[in-house]
């Protein structure tokens, strides 16, 4: 840390395909120099396995090169996201070639898998992803549903993970946790991710509240930084909120750098 700023913040959830090069410049200058980008929805349903191949190529070939121009390490995760999981035929087609991309050098694991509307087909596809991760001993990054279905969906996801005996909870980060789900996530041995959005999910102040309530073990914060109302510097604002409340610099460094590094370093490909 230099001058009260956490050096090399690790943001474990950013959708940089939706961001500009100016965002990379700002992030690098501010100290966010290592990020991971989960595969997710493009704002529209892709509709074909070939479209997913194009997206996976973008995540594993182009985006790491673009990030490197600005001194940012870019890692990614591979999956068919829960918002496009209703079409089981398409899901099987994508899952068939997913291992090809999981083998690529910047891919850390399977994610962001999970549930969107907690539907039967979404659960089937989630279970197939979990099986694939177990077969390959991959890290897992989980998307939990929004609003009133979050608690139900989070419990369904954790049950599905625990139904696969080869999955170790310390190798799973369950993201978009909030006050009513973080405790159960941590109690069941998983990592909890807090997503910092300006108008939804978790604000910097609420993120600091959750750390104060549940402690700093197995908790990370991220910005998600996507095509909606989001902020690629949200982690720094949450760090400043903790600093304003008098949290020691060592604790701030742990939440925004040490914890994500500890989780991600379980994958030998991670060098950040």
Helices and strands as residue ranges (DSSP letters): E 9-11, G 16-18, H 21-30, E 32-37, H 49-57, I 58-62, H 63-68, E 73-78, G 82-84, H 88-102, E 107-114, H 120-136, E 139-143, G 147-149, H 150-162, G 169-171, E 172-174, H 179-187, E 191-195, H 204-214, E 219-222, H 234-244, H 249-253, I 254-258, H 259-264
